[in-house]
Amino acid sequence: MSIYHLVSSLLNLNIKNLFENKNGIYGSIIENYVYTELLKFSTYSKQSINIYHFRDLKKMK
């Protein structure tokens, strides 16, 4: 079991309520999951990979 399964279970998160309840915690869980998957992928690359996070002038993602 990954940390994401644990957090999802504790928050009673599933696919249905993920898209119905769009508050900050769900977006943060998804964002962290994607970031860690990209980090894993970058370890297999022969090239140096930089991962960036974009925010606009209003500090919106």
C-alpha positions as CSV (number, residue, x, y, z in Angstrom):
1,M,0.0,0.0,0.0
2,S,1.3,3.4,-0.9
3,I,1.0,6.6,1.0
4,Y,-1.6,7.7,-1.5
5,H,-3.8,4.7,-0.8
6,L,-3.5,5.4,2.9
7,V,-4.4,9.1,2.5
8,S,-7.2,8.4,0.1
9,S,-8.6,5.8,2.5
10,L,-8.4,8.2,5.5
11,L,-10.1,11.0,3.6
12,N,-12.7,8.6,2.1
13,L,-11.6,9.6,-1.3
14,N,-12.7,7.7,-4.4
15,I,-13.0,8.6,-8.1
16,K,-16.6,9.8,-7.7
17,N,-16.1,12.3,-4.9
18,L,-12.7,13.3,-6.3
19,F,-14.4,15.3,-9.1
20,E,-17.4,16.4,-7.0
21,N,-15.4,17.9,-4.1
22,K,-12.8,20.1,-5.7
23,N,-11.1,21.6,-2.7
24,G,-7.4,22.1,-2.0
25,I,-6.6,18.7,-0.4
26,Y,-7.6,16.6,-3.3
27,G,-5.7,18.7,-5.8
28,S,-2.6,18.5,-3.5
29,I,-2.9,14.7,-3.3
30,I,-3.0,14.4,-7.1
31,E,-0.2,17.0,-7.6
32,N,2.1,15.1,-5.2
33,Y,1.3,11.7,-6.8
34,V,2.1,13.1,-10.3
35,Y,5.3,14.7,-9.0
36,T,6.6,11.5,-7.4
37,E,5.8,9.5,-10.5
38,L,7.8,12.0,-12.6
39,L,10.7,11.7,-10.2
40,K,10.6,7.9,-10.5
41,F,10.6,8.2,-14.3
42,S,13.5,10.7,-14.2
43,T,15.7,8.1,-12.5
44,Y,15.5,5.9,-15.6
45,S,16.4,8.6,-18.1
46,K,19.9,8.9,-19.5
47,Q,19.4,12.6,-19.8
48,S,19.2,15.1,-16.9
49,I,15.5,16.0,-16.3
50,N,14.3,19.1,-14.5
51,I,10.8,19.1,-13.2
52,Y,9.0,22.5,-12.9
53,H,5.8,23.7,-11.4
54,F,4.1,26.6,-13.1
55,R,2.2,29.4,-11.4
56,D,0.9,32.6,-13.1
57,L,1.3,36.1,-11.9
58,K,-1.7,35.7,-9.6
59,K,0.0,32.6,-8.0
60,M,-2.6,30.3,-9.6
61,K,-1.5,26.9,-10.8
